[in-house]
Structure formats: structure tokens, C-alpha cells
Amino acid sequence: MTQPVPVSQSRTIKTALVLPSDTQHHHTIFGGRVMYYIDDVAAICAMRHCHTHVVTASVDSLDFLSPVKVGAAVNLEAFVTWTGRTSMEVFVKVFSEELLTGKKDLTVTCFLTMVAVGEDGKPTEVPPVIPETEEEDILYQTAPARRDKRRERKKELKDSLGQFSFMQVHDLTKKSR
């Protein structure tokens, strides 16, 4: 087992200016662009924690709480909250910032599961994480329950769709339209 790593080693902050090409017809950022930024910052965060390549295994639900308008900044903060043997739970907070007024709004929070992979492409062991703040400790303590929910969700999906081939699932979705 490797030596535990403090959360501060993984903390990653990303800021981007929201340009017209990042927005849809309402002049607010595309949800997919925010998702891209989330996956990007989570991967950097996880690699800082384990010093190896990582892949995204899951993303918990994304609930958009407030829009990010063109001309604003989008600020993301990510850190590893908990680790398994080869996986890491990463928490990401996204804020919008009106640069001319300084007003900041929480836009999204989510958890991602990142898996460390070696040069052979197979999962590899990661170091445990050491929470350093009250927020980090709360997220650390509640992580096993989130992991269990993810496992249950994955099992339910596999059980419900596992009986169908890809073509059958495709046919079922066409019929439901």
C-alpha cells in the first residue's frame, strides 16, 4: 500500500472565460461545455493524487443550478474526497463569476469516479486520501454511502438492460418515441 496523500495535493482549480462560441441561443454556456470542463479538471485532479493515468468510470448526476452567461468566467474546483483500491471519488464545484461586478453563483456540483490505470491499461492501486478541512472530512465520511449508491445504480441498470442485446435496446427506444 502506498503512503496516504493529503487532499491539498489533488486540489485543482480551472477558470475559463465564457465566449460566444461556448454558448447556445440563450447566450448561456452549453451544458456539454461545462461537462467537458468538469471531466478535464477531475482528470487533472486525480492524476495529481495518484501520479498515473486515469479514466472516468462514472459521473453522478449534474444538476444545473444557475446559468453562466457569455462574458462571465466559469470557475471549477476539484479535489479527491475518497479512494478505493484503484478508484478515486473526485468532487467538483462549478461557479459562475460576473467579472464586472464580482458576483458569484454556484452553478453545478458533482462527484466523478476516476480509475487509475497503468501503462498496460489495467487498473492500478492508488494511495489513500487524508482530509484536511471540515468540508473534506464530511465528504470523506459520506463517500462510502455514495459508492454503494453508484454500485446499486450500476447493478440495476445491468440487470434491467443486460437481458437485451444492443439491437433490442435500440428497437425498444425507437418504439417508445
LUMSE-906798 format. One record per atom (N, C-alpha, C, O): y, z, x. Coordinates in steps of 0.1 Angstrom, whole numbers, padded with zeros to 4 digits, always signed. Layout:
<sites>
YZX...
</sites>
This chain:
<sites>
-0012+0000+0008+0000+0000+0000+0012+0000+0009+0013+0007+0019+0022-0008+0005+0035-0009+0012+0044+0003+0009+0042+0010-0001+0054+0005+0017+0064+0016+0016+0072+0013+0003+0077+0002+0001+0075+0023-0005+0084+0022-0016+0098+0017-0012+0103+0020-0001+0104+0010-0021+0118+0004-0018+0128+0009-0029+0124+0009-0041+0140+0013-0024+0150+0017-0034+0155+0005-0042+0155-0006-0038+0159+0008-0055+0164-0002-0064+0175-0010-0057+0177-0022-0059+0184-0003-0050+0196-0009-0044+0192-0021-0035+0200-0030-0033+0180-0021-0029+0176-0033-0021+0175-0046-0029+0177-0056-0024+0171-0044-0042+0169-0056-0050+0182-0060-0058+0182-0071-0063+0191-0051-0060+0203-0054-0069+0209-0066-0065+0213-0068-0053+0211-0075-0074+0217-0088-0072+0228-0091-0082+0226-0089-0094+0239-0096-0078+0250-0099-0087+0254-0114-0085+0255-0119-0074+0256-0121-0096+0259-0135-0096+0271-0137-0106+0271-0131-0117+0281-0145-0102+0292-0148-0110+0294-0163-0110+0294-0169-0099+0297-0169-0122+0299-0183-0122+0311-0185-0132+0312-0178-0142+0319-0195-0130+0329-0199-0139+0323-0209-0149+0316-0218-0146+0326-0206-0162+0321-0215-0173+0330-0227-0174+0342-0226-0178+0325-0239-0171+0332-0251-0171+0329-0259-0184+0319-0256-0190+0337-0269-0187+0334-0277-0199+0320-0283-0200+0313-0283-0210+0315-0287-0188+0301-0293-0188+0290-0282-0190+0279-0286-0193+0293-0269-0190+0284-0259-0193+0284-0255-0208+0276-0246-0212+0292-0261-0216+0294-0257-0229+0290-0267-0240+0289-0279-0236+0288-0262-0252+0285-0272-0263+0298-0274-0271+0308-0270-0267+0296-0280-0283+0308-0284-0291+0316-0272-0296+0328-0274-0300+0311-0260-0295+0320-0248-0299+0328-0243-0287+0335-0233-0288+0326-0249-0275+0333-0245-0263+0328-0232-0258+0335-0225-0251+0315-0229-0261+0309-0217-0255+0297-0221-0248+0291-0232-0250+0293-0213-0238+0282-0217-0229+0269-0220-0236+0265-0213-0246+0262-0230-0232+0248-0233-0237+0239-0221-0234+0240-0215-0223+0231-0217-0244+0222-0206-0242+0212-0209-0231+0208-0200-0223+0208-0222-0229+0199-0226-0218+0205-0224-0205+0198-0221-0195+0219-0226-0204+0225-0224-0191+0225-0209-0187+0222-0205-0176+0227-0200-0197+0226-0186-0195+0212-0182-0191+0209-0174-0181+0202-0188-0197+0188-0186-0194+0185-0190-0179+0178-0183-0172+0190-0201-0175+0189-0206-0162+0194-0196-0152+0188-0193-0142+0207-0191-0155+0213-0181-0146+0204-0169-0145+0203-0163-0134+0199-0164-0157+0191-0152-0157+0178-0154-0148+0175-0145-0140+0171-0165-0150+0159-0167-0142+0162-0168-0127+0155-0163-0119+0174-0174-0124+0178-0176-0110+0181-0162-0103+0176-0159-0093+0189-0154-0110+0193-0141-0105+0181-0132-0104+0179-0124-0095+0172-0133-0114+0159-0124-0114+0150-0128-0102+0144-0119-0096+0149-0141-0099+0140-0145-0088+0146-0140-0075+0139-0135-0066+0159-0142-0073+0165-0137-0060+0163-0122-0059+0160-0117-0048+0165-0115-0070+0164-0100-0070+0149-0096-0067+0147-0087-0058+0140-0103-0073+0125-0099-0070+0122-0103-0055+0114-0095-0049+0127-0114-0050+0124-0117-0036+0130-0107-0027+0124-0105-0016+0142-0102-0030+0148-0092-0022+0139-0079-0022+0139-0072-0011+0133-0076-0033+0124-0065-0033+0112-0066-0025+0108-0057-0018+0105-0078-0026+0091-0079-0020+0091-0088-0008+0081-0088-0001+0102-0095-0005+0102-0104+0007+0091-0114+0007+0086-0117+0017+0089-0120-0005+0079-0131-0006+0083-0140-0018+0092-0136-0025+0076-0151-0019+0079-0160-0031+0075-0153-0044+0067-0144-0044+0082-0157-0054+0079-0151-0068+0078-0163-0078+0084-0173-0076+0072-0160-0089+0072-0169-0101+0075-0160-0113+0072-0148-0113+0081-0167-0123+0084-0160-0135+0071-0159-0144+0066-0170-0147+0067-0148-0148+0055-0146-0157+0059-0145-0171+0052-0149-0180+0070-0138-0174+0074-0136-0188+0089-0133-0188+0095-0127-0179+0095-0136-0200+0109-0132-0203+0108-0125-0216+0104-0132-0226+0113-0113-0217+0114-0106-0230+0125-0113-0238+0132-0121-0233+0125-0110-0251+0135-0117-0260+0149-0116-0255+0154-0107-0248+0156-0127-0257+0170-0128-0254+0178-0128-0266+0176-0137-0275+0186-0118-0268+0195-0117-0280+0209-0119-0275+0214-0111-0267+0216-0130-0279+0229-0133-0275+0239-0124-0284+0239-0126-0296+0246-0115-0278+0254-0105-0285+0268-0110-0286+0275-0106-0296+0273-0118-0277+0287-0123-0277+0287-0136-0270+0280-0139-0261+0297-0145-0274+0298-0158-0268+0305-0157-0254+0312-0148-0252+0303-0168-0246+0310-0169-0234+0318-0182-0235+0312-0193-0236+0331-0181-0235+0339-0193-0237+0342-0201-0224+0342-0195-0213+0345-0213-0226+0349-0221-0214+0361-0215-0207+0370-0210-0214+0361-0215-0194+0372-0208-0187+0369-0194-0183+0376-0188-0175+0359-0188-0190+0356-0174-0187+0346-0174-0175+0341-0184-0171+0344-0162-0169+0333-0160-0159+0321-0154-0166+0323-0147-0176+0310-0158-0162+0298-0151-0166+0292-0143-0154+0291-0149-0143+0290-0130-0156+0286-0121-0146+0272-0116-0149+0270-0111-0160+0263-0117-0139+0249-0112-0141+0246-0102-0131+0250-0103-0119+0239-0092-0135+0235-0081-0126+0220-0079-0128+0216-0078-0140+0212-0079-0118+0198-0078-0119+0192-0068-0109+0198-0067-0098+0182-0060-0113+0175-0051-0104+0161-0049-0108+0158-0050-0120+0152-0046-0099+0138-0043-0102+0138-0029-0107+0143-0019-0101+0132-0028-0119+0131-0015-0126+0117-0008-0124+0116+0004-0125+0107-0016-0121+0093-0011-0121+0084-0021-0114+0087-0033-0115+0073-0016-0108+0064-0026-0102+0050-0022-0106+0046-0011-0108+0042-0033-0107+0027-0031-0108+0021-0034-0095+0028-0032-0085+0009-0039-0094+0003-0042-0082+0009-0054-0075+0012-0055-0063+0011-0065-0084+0016-0078-0079+0028-0082-0086+0034-0092-0083+0032-0075-0097+0043-0079-0105+0055-0069-0105+0053-0057-0101+0066-0074-0109+0078-0066-0109+0085-0068-0122+0086-0080-0127+0090-0058-0128+0099-0059-0140+0113-0059-0135+0117-0050-0128+0121-0070-0139+0135-0071-0135+0143-0070-0147+0141-0077-0157+0154-0062-0147+0163-0060-0158+0175-0068-0154+0181-0068-0143+0180-0076-0164+0192-0085-0162+0202-0081-0173+0199-0082-0185+0215-0079-0169+0226-0077-0178+0235-0089-0176+0239-0092-0164+0240-0095-0186+0250-0106-0186+0262-0102-0193+0262-0097-0204+0274-0103-0186+0287-0101-0192+0295-0113-0192+0294-0121-0182+0304-0115-0202+0314-0125-0201+0327-0118-0197+0329-0106-0200+0335-0125-0189+0348-0119-0185+0359-0129-0187+0359-0140-0181+0369-0125-0195+0381-0133-0197+0389-0131-0184+0395-0120-0183+0390-0141-0176+0397-0139-0163+0412-0136-0164+0417-0129-0155+0418-0141-0174+0433-0139-0175+0436-0125-0181+0448-0121-0179+0427-0119-0188+0430-0106-0194+0422-0095-0188+0425-0083-0189+0411-0098-0182+0401-0088-0176+0392-0083-0187+0383-0074-0183+0392-0087-0199+0383-0083-0210+0369-0087-0207+0366-0098-0203+0360-0077-0208+0346-0080-0205+0338-0076-0217+0340-0066-0224+0328-0084-0220+0319-0082-0232+0304-0084-0227+0301-0093-0219+0296-0075-0232+0281-0076-0229+0276-0088-0237+0279-0089-0249+0270-0097-0230+0265-0110-0237+0250-0109-0239+0246-0113-0250+0242-0105-0229+0228-0105-0231+0222-0094-0222+0228-0092-0211+0211-0089-0226+0203-0081-0217+0188-0085-0219+0185-0089-0230+0180-0085-0208+0166-0089-0210+0158-0084-0198+0164-0080-0188+0145-0083-0200+0136-0080-0189+0128-0092-0186+0123-0099-0195+0125-0095-0173+0116-0105-0169+0105-0099-0161+0107-0089-0154+0094-0105-0161+0083-0101-0153+0081-0112-0142+0079-0123-0145+0083-0108-0130+0081-0117-0118+0069-0113-0111+0066-0101-0109+0061-0123-0106+0049-0120-0099+0051-0126-0084+0055-0137-0082+0048-0117-0075+0048-0121-0061+0037-0130-0057+0025-0127-0061+0039-0141-0050+0028-0150-0046+0029-0152-0031+0040-0154-0025+0018-0152-0025+0017-0155-0010+0018-0170-0007+0019-0178-0016+0017-0173+0005+0017-0187+0010+0006-0195+0003+0007-0207+0002-0005-0189+0000-0016-0195-0007-0014-0197-0022-0023-0203-0028-0003-0193-0027+0000-0194-0041-0007-0184-0050-0006-0184-0062-0014-0174-0044-0021-0164-0051-0012-0151-0052-0005-0148-0042-0014-0143-0063-0006-0131-0063-0008-0122-0051-0019-0121-0046+0002-0115-0047+0002-0106-0035+0008-0093-0039+0017-0092-0047+0004-0082-0032+0009-0069-0035+0024-0067-0033+0029-0073-0023+0030-0059-0041+0044-0056-0040+0046-0041-0037+0038-0033-0041+0057-0038-0031+0060-0023-0029+0064-0017-0042+0071-0023-0050+0062-0004-0043+0067+0004-0054+0082+0004-0053+0088+0002-0043+0089+0008-0065+0103+0009-0065+0107+0023-0067+0100+0031-0073+0118+0027-0061+0124+0040-0062+0137+0040-0070+0147+0034-0064+0138+0045-0082+0150+0045-0089+0160+0055-0083+0156+0065-0077+0173+0051-0083+0183+0059-0076+0194+0064-0086+0201+0074-0082+0195+0059-0098+0205+0063-0107+0199+0068-0120+0187+0065-0122+0206+0074-0129+0201+0078-0142+0196+0066-0150+0185+0067-0156+0204+0056-0150+0200+0043-0158+0187+0038-0152+0178+0034-0160+0186+0037-0139+0174+0032-0132+0162+0040-0135+0151+0035-0138+0164+0054-0135+0153+0063-0138+0148+0061-0153+0136+0062-0155+0157+0060-0162+0153+0058-0176+0145+0045-0178+0135+0045-0184+0150+0034-0172+0143+0021-0172+0130+0022-0166+0120+0016-0170+0129+0030-0155+0116+0031-0147+0106+0039-0156+0095+0035-0157+0111+0050-0163+0102+0058-0171+0097+0051-0183+0086+0053-0188+0105+0042-0189+0101+0035-0201+0094+0021-0198+0090+0015-0208+0093+0017-0186+0087+0004-0182+0073+0003-0186+0069-0008-0191+0064+0013-0185+0050+0012-0189+0048+0008-0203+0040+0000-0207+0057+0013-0212+0056+0010-0226+0060-0004-0229+0054-0011-0237+0070-0009-0221+0074-0024-0223+0062-0033-0217+0060-0043-0223+0056-0028-0206+0045-0036-0201+0034-0037-0211+0028-0047-0213+0031-0026-0218+0020-0026-0228+0023-0035-0239+0014-0042-0245+0036-0035-0244+0040-0044-0255+0038-0059-0250+0034-0067-0258+0042-0062-0238+0040-0076-0233+0026-0080-0233+0022-0091-0237+0017-0070-0228+0003-0073-0228-0003-0075-0242-0011-0085-0244+0002-0067-0251-0003-0068-0265+0002-0082-0271-0006-0089-0278+0015-0085-0269+0020-0098-0274+0012-0110-0268+0009-0119-0276+0009-0109-0256+0002-0120-0249-0012-0121-0255-0017-0132-0257-0019-0109-0257-0032-0109-0263-0032-0115-0277-0041-0123-0281-0022-0111-0285-0021-0116-0299-0019-0131-0299-0026-0138-0307-0011-0136-0291-0009-0150-0290-0021-0157-0286-0025-0168-0292-0028-0152-0276-0040-0159-0271-0051-0158-0282-0058-0168-0284-0052-0147-0289-0062-0146-0299-0059-0155-0311-0068-0161-0316-0046-0156-0314-0043-0164-0326-0043-0179-0323-0047-0187-0331-0040-0183-0311-0039-0197-0307-0051-0202-0299-0054-0214-0298-0058-0192-0293-0070-0195-0285-0081-0203-0292-0088-0210-0285-0082-0202-0305-0092-0209-0312-0089-0223-0314-0098-0231-0318-0077-0228-0311-0073-0242-0313-0072-0249-0300-0067-0243-0290-0075-0262-0300-0072-0270-0288-0057-0273-0289-0051-0271-0299-0052-0279-0278-0038-0283-0278-0034-0292-0290-0024-0291-0296-0043-0302-0292-0040-0312-0302-0040-0305-0316-0033-0309-0325-0049-0296-0318-0050-0289-0331-0037-0281-0333-0031-0281-0344-0032-0275-0323-0019-0267-0324-0008-0277-0327+0001-0274-0335-0008-0288-0320+0002-0298-0322+0002-0303-0337+0012-0305-0343-0010-0306-0342-0011-0310-0355-0007-0300-0365+0000-0303-0375-0010-0287-0363-0005-0276-0371+0010-0276-0372+0016-0273-0383+0016-0277-0360+0031-0276-0361+0037-0288-0368+0047-0287-0374+0031-0300-0367+0036-0311-0374+0035-0309-0389+0044-0313-0397+0024-0303-0394+0021-0301-0408+0031-0291-0414+0035-0291-0425+0036-0281-0405+0045-0271-0410+0059-0276-0412+0068-0268-0417+0062-0288-0407+0076-0293-0408+0079-0298-0421+0090-0303-0424
</sites>
